[in-house]
Every structure is written in C-alpha cells, then in structure tokens.
C-alpha cells in the first residue's frame, strides 16, 4: 500500500454522490451502502491488468513460502512424542536441505502451475470483489452531473476516521501511462491493482473500499451487495443546487425518524458561484 500524499492525509470527510431514486434514499433507513461488482461500474477498464509472467526470483520466493507452510503443517500433524524429540525450528533446519536440493527442478515444474493459479485468482477477484466508490471532493461539477442526477441528488458525507473505513479504504492511484498496470501473484498479495485507474478519471478524486461479495454458485457476476455502515460514520448531507423541496423534505424526515441518525447530521446546500465555474457549499437550515 502506497503512502498518502499531503492532500490525501488532510481528508477527513469522504462523500457518496447519490441520485434521488427510492432505493438510493433508503440509505437513511437501513444505513446500507452498495458494494458493486467491477463489471457494472462505468469504467470498462475496471480491474483490467496485464497478466505478467513471474520472474525466477518471484517463483523462488513463492516456492520457499510454500515449503515453509508445508513443513509447519507436517510438524503440526506429528504426535506429541515425536514433537518432544525435536522442535519446529530444528525440523525446519533439517527440512530446508531437502527443498534446496530440489529447488531448480521444482521451480521449473511449478512455473506453469503458478501461472495458471495467477490467471484463476485474477478471475476470482473480479467475481467476488465488491467496490464502494467514494470521493474526497464535494464540488466536482462533473460528478454532480453524472452521479447525483444532474444536481437534483445529494451527497452523504462520512467520517473517514470511523472504524468502518479502517479495513481497506484507500485513495485511487491514477495511472499516467497508456499501458495497463501489471498483475501477477505478487501484486495480488498487496491488492494494489484494485486501486488503479486511468489518469482520465483523476477529477473524481476517488477513494474506494473493497469487500468480498458472497460467492454463490448461481450468483450473477454483476450482482451487488449491501453492507451496513455505523450511524457514527454519518456526518453530513449536501443537497444539490437543483434538489427539489420534496426531495429535501423526504430525506430530512427519514433522518429525523431514524433515532440512530437524528440530530447527528449537518445539512448543507450547493449553490452556484456568481463569479466562477464552481459551487459554494452553504449551511442549510431545515424547517
């Protein structure tokens, strides 16, 4: 995982751009957000990577990682009597000699197997990975148009420091090059490839969180799944400059009717600047 930039480290609220459809406003009823399969996101290159062959050093590293696991598993299966005769450390020291003796032959045999595993793991990630897309920007003109129903929708602001987001929330890295990012077993371990997009999407200032969707036999690859967010994560709502009064009333009433959210959310309204192509975010008193 890369280190945050200076601007990223200053982010304290992240936003979900939301339309006004009934199933969208339910977020204030059940506090659930949608983690979507990458196949339904609007970037067709989502999770696209160039599958690379592993270097000899990578294969060797995986070979010895697997060897260590094999020795540990074998040692666990020994009887207490056998374990009393030699420690795990001693058992490993003796075992390494055998693995080193067969190293080159095993690496040659394992290469095609590992490459096949890499291909399979990549496809599985695309099948079970769910993505929650958020943004550190509350003033993106394009995002208000694309994701908040042409400014008729709203933004939900979440506390980035809430424990819900501690698991695996990261800013997206925008790839400046034309070539797809590389993917192999080694990069899969860090999951960095899940957080890379083309630089053309940079205006979104996206932060994303990954969750594992239920892997069911007959589940459609494009299905999404809802996950509940703690009430303590909700910080504010920003209504779009074209948000209708009835929509505002509906959302405020939902929040007031939810004892977990009532009195804990600040309201704002986006208005058009009279001097620049930008939005002002003003405090909003709901009556």
Order of alpha helices (4+ residues) and beta strands (2+ residues): alpha-beta-alpha-alpha-beta-beta-alpha-alpha-alpha-alpha-beta-alpha-beta-beta-beta-beta-alpha-beta-beta-beta-beta-alpha-beta-beta
